[in-house]
Amino acid sequence: MSQVGARVCHIRECGTHSRELPCKAAATTESAGGAGPMDVADAGKPSEPSHGMERGNGLDGEEKSFERLEVLPFPAARSAQEGFLVMMLPWRNLFALGKMVVLNIAFPRAFEVHDFRTGVTEAFKFVHAALSEGDHGPLRDLLSEELIEKLAKEQPQDKHTAKPRYELHETRLLGLLRAWPVQLPEGDGVLKVQALFYAEEDAIVETCADAARAEEDGAAQSQSIRYRQKCLHAWTFERPLFDDGEQPPGDWYIADMDRLSWPPVHFPPPREV
């Protein structure tokens, strides 16, 4: 396991996050070996018919709960932009990996492909969950100070509206967009790697019960709507580079994100009254 993944596990085990994060991946994570252009294309399809899930055996006075799934379509502009990004990803990923092969000659063990893929995927799920909840506390060891300041400036100020529950339905590392070393004035350097993630994000909103139906069934009714959106995230990871021979295990951290407003903006969408 890479240092990023190890630090995520260490944060979880030490209990620095006192309550369970609401966003847990429910699907299998795949490696960056194959980009998924079909996933992005499918995101623009109309929502499938919703099927409510009912809980409770229907006895009088027993509470029933229903959940309705609404898959949100891609906005046209974003669909075209991200579609082009995925189309170019195989070549960009191959070029970035080639640069890392050359870099490993000058800085041995600076970039371990398998460890990087495993570690950053775990980090993405953990950080995405904490940011969606609005909790920056457990992320101090995983985000750069500059990024934490940027996120604090973009954090919504309105705390009075009802807060949805966020979950990650599926997460996948598609590949690398860029990889480049940066020389520091003091002599050493840093290695920057920009990775592209595919995510299916859920926001669960509790709605008012249907009073007429509750009276007819003789049971309390509760309903929730699960909004789902499919999107891409480009996150930049960094680790130090040292001039004195073989590199120690990579101490990766997240230096930048393409989206800085958390919880996600306009998700879930406002409901019509």
JORA-V889301 format. One record per residue. N is the residue number from 1. RES is the residue in one letter. OMEGA is omega in radians with two decimals (* if undefined). BURIAL is b if it has 9 or more other ideal C-beta (glycine too) atoms within 8 Angstrom, else e. Layout:
N;RES;OMEGA;BURIAL / N;RES;OMEGA;BURIAL
This chain:
1;M;-3.14;e / 2;S;-3.13;b / 3;Q;3.11;b / 4;V;3.12;b / 5;G;3.14;b / 6;A;3.13;b / 7;R;3.07;b / 8;V;3.13;b / 9;C;-3.13;b / 10;H;3.12;e / 11;I;-3.13;b / 12;R;-3.06;b / 13;E;-3.11;e / 14;C;3.08;e / 15;G;3.09;e / 16;T;3.05;e / 17;H;-2.87;b / 18;S;3.13;e / 19;R;-3.07;e / 20;E;3.13;e / 21;L;-3.05;b / 22;P;-3.04;b / 23;C;3.09;b / 24;K;-3.14;b / 25;A;-3.12;b / 26;A;-3.09;e / 27;A;-3.11;e / 28;T;3.10;e / 29;T;3.13;b / 30;E;-3.13;e / 31;S;-3.07;e / 32;A;-3.07;b / 33;G;-3.10;e / 34;G;3.07;e / 35;A;-3.06;b / 36;G;-3.13;b / 37;P;-3.14;b / 38;M;3.14;e / 39;D;-3.14;b / 40;V;3.13;b / 41;A;-3.12;e / 42;D;-3.07;e / 43;A;-3.11;b / 44;G;-3.13;e / 45;K;3.10;e / 46;P;-3.14;e / 47;S;3.07;b / 48;E;3.10;e / 49;P;-3.08;e / 50;S;3.07;e / 51;H;-3.12;e / 52;G;3.05;e / 53;M;-3.08;e / 54;E;3.08;e / 55;R;-3.08;e / 56;G;-3.06;b / 57;N;3.01;e / 58;G;3.11;e / 59;L;-3.11;e / 60;D;3.09;e / 61;G;-3.12;e / 62;E;-3.10;b / 63;E;3.04;e / 64;K;3.10;b / 65;S;-3.11;b / 66;F;3.10;b / 67;E;-3.12;b / 68;R;-3.13;b / 69;L;3.05;b / 70;E;3.11;b / 71;V;-3.07;b / 72;L;3.09;b / 73;P;3.05;b / 74;F;2.90;b / 75;P;-3.02;e / 76;A;-3.09;e / 77;A;-3.12;e / 78;R;3.13;b / 79;S;-3.14;b / 80;A;-3.11;e / 81;Q;-3.10;e / 82;E;3.05;b / 83;G;3.09;b / 84;F;3.13;e / 85;L;3.13;b / 86;V;3.14;b / 87;M;-3.14;e / 88;M;-3.02;e / 89;L;-3.10;b / 90;P;-3.14;e / 91;W;3.13;e / 92;R;3.12;b / 93;N;3.13;b / 94;L;3.14;e / 95;F;3.14;e / 96;A;3.12;b / 97;L;3.08;b / 98;G;3.10;e / 99;K;3.14;b / 100;M;3.06;b / 101;V;3.12;e / 102;V;-3.13;e / 103;L;-3.13;b / 104;N;3.07;b / 105;I;3.14;e / 106;A;-3.14;e / 107;F;-3.07;b / 108;P;3.10;e / 109;R;3.09;b / 110;A;-3.10;b / 111;F;3.07;b / 112;E;-2.97;e / 113;V;-3.06;e / 114;H;3.13;e / 115;D;3.14;b / 116;F;-3.12;b / 117;R;-3.11;b / 118;T;-3.07;b / 119;G;-3.07;b / 120;V;3.09;b / 121;T;3.07;b / 122;E;3.14;b / 123;A;-3.14;b / 124;F;-3.12;b / 125;K;-3.11;b / 126;F;-3.10;b / 127;V;3.11;b / 128;H;-3.14;b / 129;A;-3.10;b / 130;A;-3.14;b / 131;L;3.11;b / 132;S;3.10;b / 133;E;-3.11;b / 134;G;-3.09;e / 135;D;-3.13;b / 136;H;-3.05;b / 137;G;-3.08;e / 138;P;-3.03;b / 139;L;-3.06;b / 140;R;-3.12;e / 141;D;-3.07;e / 142;L;-3.12;b / 143;L;3.06;b / 144;S;-3.14;b / 145;E;3.13;e / 146;E;-3.14;e / 147;L;3.11;b / 148;I;3.11;b / 149;E;3.10;e / 150;K;-3.12;b / 151;L;-3.14;b / 152;A;3.14;e / 153;K;-3.08;e / 154;E;-3.08;e / 155;Q;-3.14;b / 156;P;-3.11;e / 157;Q;-3.08;e / 158;D;-3.12;e / 159;K;-2.98;e / 160;H;-3.11;e / 161;T;3.11;e / 162;A;-3.04;e / 163;K;3.09;e / 164;P;3.06;b / 165;R;-3.07;e / 166;Y;3.06;b / 167;E;3.00;b / 168;L;3.13;b / 169;H;3.13;b / 170;E;3.13;b / 171;T;3.13;b / 172;R;3.00;b / 173;L;-3.08;b / 174;L;-3.11;b / 175;G;-3.12;b / 176;L;3.09;b / 177;L;-3.12;b / 178;R;3.00;b / 179;A;-3.08;b / 180;W;3.04;e / 181;P;3.12;b / 182;V;3.11;e / 183;Q;3.10;e / 184;L;-3.10;e / 185;P;-3.09;e / 186;E;3.04;e / 187;G;3.10;e / 188;D;-3.12;b / 189;G;3.05;b / 190;V;3.05;b / 191;L;3.13;b / 192;K;3.11;b / 193;V;3.11;b / 194;Q;-3.08;b / 195;A;3.14;b / 196;L;-3.14;b / 197;F;2.98;b / 198;Y;-3.11;b / 199;A;2.94;b / 200;E;-3.00;b / 201;E;3.12;b / 202;D;2.98;b / 203;A;-3.08;b / 204;I;-3.10;b / 205;V;3.07;b / 206;E;-3.13;e / 207;T;-3.12;e / 208;C;3.12;e / 209;A;3.08;b / 210;D;-3.03;e / 211;A;-3.11;e / 212;A;-3.13;e / 213;R;3.14;b / 214;A;3.14;b / 215;E;-3.13;e / 216;E;-3.10;e / 217;D;-3.10;b / 218;G;-3.13;e / 219;A;3.09;b / 220;A;-3.10;b / 221;Q;2.98;b / 222;S;-3.06;b / 223;Q;3.05;b / 224;S;3.10;b / 225;I;3.09;b / 226;R;3.07;b / 227;Y;-3.14;b / 228;R;3.05;b / 229;Q;3.12;b / 230;K;-3.09;b / 231;C;3.11;b / 232;L;3.08;b / 233;H;3.07;b / 234;A;-3.12;b / 235;W;3.14;b / 236;T;3.13;b / 237;F;3.14;b / 238;E;2.96;b / 239;R;-3.14;b / 240;P;3.02;b / 241;L;-3.13;b / 242;F;-3.07;b / 243;D;-3.01;e / 244;D;2.95;e / 245;G;-3.03;e / 246;E;-3.07;e / 247;Q;3.03;b / 248;P;3.09;e / 249;P;-2.99;e / 250;G;3.07;b / 251;D;-3.04;e / 252;W;2.98;b / 253;Y;-3.08;b / 254;I;-3.06;b / 255;A;-3.09;b / 256;D;3.11;b / 257;M;3.10;b / 258;D;3.08;e / 259;R;-3.06;e / 260;L;-3.11;e / 261;S;3.13;b / 262;W;-0.11;b / 263;P;-3.04;b / 264;P;-3.12;b / 265;V;3.09;e / 266;H;3.07;e / 267;F;0.07;b / 268;P;-3.14;e / 269;P;3.10;e / 270;P;-3.13;e / 271;R;3.09;e / 272;E;-3.14;e / 273;V;*;e
